[in-house]
Amino acid sequence: MRKHSRFLILLALAAPLATWAQVPVIEGGNGYPPSGYGATGAAYAGGAVTAAPTSAQGELFLQLQQLQEEVARMRGTLEEQQYEIQRLKQESLERYQDLDSRLSSAGQAPAPAAPVAPGASGSQAAAPAAPAAAANGAPGDPAKEKLFYDAAFDLIKAKDFAKADQAFSAFLRKYPTSQYAGNAQYWLGEVKLAQGDLQGAGRAFAQVSQGYPSHQKVADSLYKLADVEQRLGNANKARGILQQVIAQYPGTSAAQLAQRDLARLP
């Protein structure tokens, strides 16, 4: 009986000791964890500090956490760059589609520019409504002019810009007063720009407003001229031309694009 009682007393004393052995608790006077335990992850309750992961484990956890944060920052930066690239591509595509659609409609049924009195601002006469005379003085043939013009424009569609440059230049030499000449002059500027000839493109675009001041492509040509001047580093000239497009051709697509580009100029 006495042995049985002693066994029960020892069992009662061993139970809390087993619990303490599983979760070490150090009664703290100053609140700091003991040596051999990392500060990260330690739990404080009522002045007692529970055991935390070892220093090596805590350091590894911190490094992993920092790496995850860095990856998240890099992912955010990459997403911003991808969005900006997509936005620029979309703007470029919309601009090309807008110009191409307007040229396509103009090429099928071009509206001849109104004639201008000789000597006005040093400009050449714009294409008259009647069949134009060829450079050699012979009567113009609108059917042949259209075939010539369409052949040159097909070279643009084929992205053969060097040959398109030659074709539009030849067209303008042969039919300088054709009803298609204003369009040909504008697209001569585009193909020169596509080849990186900024000076040549600038001269071609400027000639649209100078030689065909009433032509429907003047607003587009001035907008493109401003773009060329900006690429050449002439910000003040570009700003002046954009302001001219906005003032003289309100409501046009060129004016809308000019308004946007003007806001981006430094």
C-alpha positions as CSV (number, residue, x, y, z in Angstrom):
1,M,0.0,0.0,0.0
2,R,2.8,2.4,1.0
3,K,4.7,1.5,-2.3
4,H,1.6,2.2,-4.3
5,S,1.1,5.6,-2.7
6,R,4.7,6.5,-3.4
7,F,4.3,5.6,-7.1
8,L,1.3,7.8,-7.5
9,I,3.2,10.8,-5.9
10,L,6.2,10.3,-8.3
11,L,3.8,10.1,-11.3
12,A,2.1,13.3,-10.4
13,L,5.4,15.1,-10.1
14,A,6.7,13.7,-13.4
15,A,3.7,15.0,-15.5
16,P,4.6,18.8,-15.3
17,L,8.2,18.0,-15.8
18,A,7.5,16.2,-19.1
19,T,5.4,19.2,-20.2
20,W,8.2,21.6,-19.4
21,A,10.7,19.5,-21.3
22,Q,8.6,19.8,-24.5
23,V,8.3,23.6,-24.4
24,P,11.1,25.2,-22.5
25,V,10.1,28.4,-20.8
26,I,12.6,30.7,-19.2
27,E,11.4,33.1,-16.6
28,G,12.8,36.4,-17.8
29,G,13.8,39.3,-15.7
30,N,14.9,41.6,-18.6
31,G,12.6,40.2,-21.4
32,Y,15.5,39.2,-23.7
33,P,15.8,35.6,-25.1
34,P,18.6,33.5,-23.8
35,S,21.8,32.9,-25.7
36,G,21.4,30.2,-28.4
37,Y,18.0,31.4,-29.5
38,G,17.2,33.8,-32.4
39,A,15.2,36.9,-31.6
40,T,13.0,36.4,-34.7
41,G,9.9,34.3,-34.0
42,A,10.2,34.4,-30.2
43,A,7.0,34.8,-28.3
44,Y,6.7,37.0,-25.2
45,A,3.9,36.3,-22.7
46,G,3.8,37.5,-19.1
47,G,7.6,38.1,-18.9
48,A,8.4,34.7,-20.2
49,V,10.1,34.0,-23.5
50,T,9.3,30.8,-25.4
51,A,12.0,29.2,-27.5
52,A,12.5,30.4,-31.1
53,P,14.2,29.0,-34.1
54,T,18.0,28.8,-34.0
55,S,20.0,31.8,-35.3
56,A,20.8,30.0,-38.6
57,Q,17.2,29.2,-39.2
58,G,16.1,32.7,-38.4
59,E,18.7,34.2,-40.8
60,L,17.6,31.8,-43.6
61,F,14.0,32.8,-43.0
62,L,14.9,36.5,-43.3
63,Q,16.9,36.0,-46.5
64,L,14.0,34.1,-48.0
65,Q,11.5,36.8,-47.1
66,Q,13.8,39.5,-48.6
67,L,14.2,37.5,-51.8
68,Q,10.4,37.1,-52.1
69,E,10.0,40.9,-51.7
70,E,12.6,41.6,-54.3
71,V,11.0,39.2,-56.8
72,A,7.6,41.0,-56.2
73,R,9.2,44.4,-56.8
74,M,10.9,43.1,-60.0
75,R,7.6,41.6,-61.2
76,G,5.8,44.9,-60.6
77,T,8.5,46.8,-62.6
78,L,8.3,44.3,-65.5
79,E,4.6,44.6,-65.7
80,E,4.8,48.4,-65.8
81,Q,7.4,48.2,-68.7
82,Q,5.3,45.7,-70.6
83,Y,2.2,48.0,-70.3
84,E,4.2,51.0,-71.5
85,I,5.6,49.0,-74.5
86,Q,2.1,47.8,-75.4
87,R,0.7,51.3,-75.1
88,L,3.4,52.6,-77.5
89,K,2.8,49.8,-80.0
90,Q,-1.0,50.5,-79.9
91,E,-0.5,54.2,-80.5
92,S,1.8,53.5,-83.4
93,L,-0.6,51.0,-84.9
94,E,-3.6,53.4,-84.5
95,R,-1.6,56.2,-86.2
96,Y,-0.6,54.1,-89.1
97,Q,-4.1,52.7,-89.6
98,D,-5.6,56.2,-89.5
99,L,-3.2,57.5,-92.1
100,D,-3.5,54.4,-94.3
101,S,-7.3,54.4,-94.2
102,R,-7.4,58.0,-95.2
103,L,-5.0,57.5,-98.0
104,S,-6.8,54.4,-99.3
105,S,-10.1,56.3,-99.5
106,A,-8.3,59.2,-101.2
107,G,-6.5,56.9,-103.6
108,Q,-9.8,55.5,-104.8
109,A,-11.6,58.8,-105.2
110,P,-9.1,61.6,-104.8
111,A,-10.4,65.1,-104.4
112,P,-8.4,67.5,-106.5
113,A,-7.2,70.6,-104.8
114,A,-8.6,74.0,-105.8
115,P,-6.3,76.0,-108.0
116,V,-4.2,78.8,-106.5
117,A,-3.3,82.0,-108.2
118,P,0.3,82.0,-109.4
119,G,2.7,83.9,-107.2
120,A,0.8,83.4,-103.9
121,S,3.3,82.9,-101.2
122,G,5.7,81.4,-103.8
123,S,3.5,78.3,-104.1
124,Q,3.0,76.2,-107.2
125,A,-0.4,75.9,-108.6
126,A,-2.4,73.1,-107.0
127,A,-3.9,70.3,-109.0
128,P,-7.0,71.6,-110.9
129,A,-10.3,69.8,-111.3
130,A,-9.8,69.4,-115.0
131,P,-7.4,66.8,-116.4
132,A,-3.9,68.0,-115.7
133,A,-1.3,68.7,-118.2
134,A,1.8,66.5,-118.1
135,A,5.3,68.0,-117.6
136,N,5.9,68.0,-121.3
137,G,2.8,70.0,-122.1
138,A,0.8,67.0,-123.4
139,P,-2.8,66.5,-122.1
140,G,-3.0,64.5,-119.0
141,D,-4.4,61.0,-119.0
142,P,-6.1,60.4,-115.6
143,A,-6.3,56.6,-116.3
144,K,-2.5,56.4,-116.9
145,E,-1.8,58.6,-113.9
146,K,-3.9,56.4,-111.6
147,L,-2.1,53.2,-112.8
148,F,1.2,54.9,-112.2
149,Y,0.2,56.1,-108.8
150,D,-1.3,52.7,-107.8
151,A,1.8,50.9,-108.9
152,A,3.9,53.2,-106.7
153,F,1.6,52.7,-103.7
154,D,1.7,48.9,-104.1
155,L,5.4,49.2,-103.5
156,I,4.7,50.7,-100.1
157,K,2.4,47.8,-99.3
158,A,5.2,45.4,-100.2
159,K,7.5,47.4,-97.9
160,D,9.9,48.0,-100.8
161,F,10.5,51.6,-99.7
162,A,13.6,52.2,-102.0
163,K,11.6,51.4,-105.1
164,A,8.6,53.3,-103.8
165,D,10.8,56.3,-103.4
166,Q,11.9,56.1,-107.0
167,A,8.4,55.5,-108.2
168,F,6.8,58.5,-106.4
169,S,9.7,60.7,-107.5
170,A,9.2,59.6,-111.1
171,F,5.5,60.2,-110.8
172,L,5.9,63.7,-109.6
173,R,8.4,64.5,-112.3
174,K,6.0,63.2,-115.0
175,Y,2.7,64.4,-113.6
176,P,3.5,67.4,-111.3
177,T,-0.1,68.8,-111.6
178,S,-1.9,65.5,-111.5
179,Q,-4.9,65.1,-109.2
180,Y,-2.8,62.4,-107.5
181,A,0.3,64.6,-107.1
182,G,-0.6,65.8,-103.6
183,N,-1.0,62.2,-102.3
184,A,2.2,61.2,-104.1
185,Q,4.1,64.0,-102.5
186,Y,2.9,63.1,-99.1
187,W,3.8,59.4,-99.5
188,L,7.2,60.3,-100.9
189,G,7.8,61.8,-97.5
190,E,6.6,58.7,-95.7
191,V,8.9,56.4,-97.7
192,K,11.9,58.6,-97.1
193,L,11.1,58.6,-93.4
194,A,10.8,54.8,-93.4
195,Q,14.3,54.7,-94.9
196,G,15.7,57.0,-92.2
197,D,16.2,60.0,-94.5
198,L,15.0,62.7,-92.1
199,Q,16.1,65.6,-94.2
200,G,14.5,64.2,-97.4
201,A,11.3,63.4,-95.5
202,G,11.2,66.9,-94.1
203,R,11.5,68.5,-97.6
204,A,8.9,66.1,-99.0
205,F,6.3,66.8,-96.3
206,A,6.9,70.6,-96.5
207,Q,6.4,70.5,-100.2
208,V,2.8,69.2,-99.7
209,S,1.7,72.5,-98.1
210,Q,3.9,74.6,-100.4
211,G,2.9,73.0,-103.7
212,Y,-0.6,71.8,-102.9
213,P,-1.9,74.2,-100.2
214,S,-5.5,73.3,-100.5
215,H,-4.9,69.5,-100.6
216,Q,-6.6,67.3,-98.0
217,K,-3.2,65.9,-97.0
218,V,-1.8,69.2,-95.9
219,A,-2.8,68.7,-92.2
220,D,-1.2,65.2,-92.2
221,S,2.0,66.4,-93.9
222,L,2.4,69.3,-91.4
223,Y,1.9,66.9,-88.5
224,K,4.6,64.6,-90.0
225,L,6.9,67.5,-90.6
226,A,6.6,68.4,-86.9
227,D,7.5,64.8,-86.1
228,V,10.6,65.0,-88.3
229,E,11.7,68.3,-86.7
230,Q,11.3,66.8,-83.3
231,R,13.5,63.8,-84.3
232,L,16.1,66.2,-85.6
233,G,16.1,67.9,-82.2
234,N,14.3,71.1,-83.3
235,A,11.8,71.2,-80.5
236,N,10.8,74.8,-81.0
237,K,10.1,74.3,-84.7
238,A,8.1,71.2,-83.9
239,R,6.1,73.1,-81.4
240,G,5.3,75.9,-83.8
241,I,4.1,73.4,-86.5
242,L,2.0,71.5,-84.1
243,Q,0.3,74.7,-83.0
244,Q,-0.3,75.6,-86.6
245,V,-2.0,72.2,-87.2
246,I,-4.2,72.7,-84.2
247,A,-5.2,76.2,-85.1
248,Q,-5.7,75.8,-88.9
249,Y,-7.2,72.2,-89.0
250,P,-9.3,71.8,-85.9
251,G,-11.3,68.6,-85.6
252,T,-9.0,66.6,-87.8
253,S,-7.2,63.5,-86.8
254,A,-3.9,65.4,-87.4
255,A,-5.0,68.1,-84.9
256,Q,-5.9,65.5,-82.3
257,L,-2.5,63.9,-82.6
258,A,-0.8,67.3,-82.6
259,Q,-2.5,68.2,-79.4
260,R,-1.3,65.0,-77.8
261,D,2.3,65.5,-79.0
262,L,2.4,69.1,-78.0
263,A,1.6,68.2,-74.4
264,R,4.5,65.8,-74.4
265,L,7.1,68.3,-75.7
266,P,9.5,69.5,-73.0
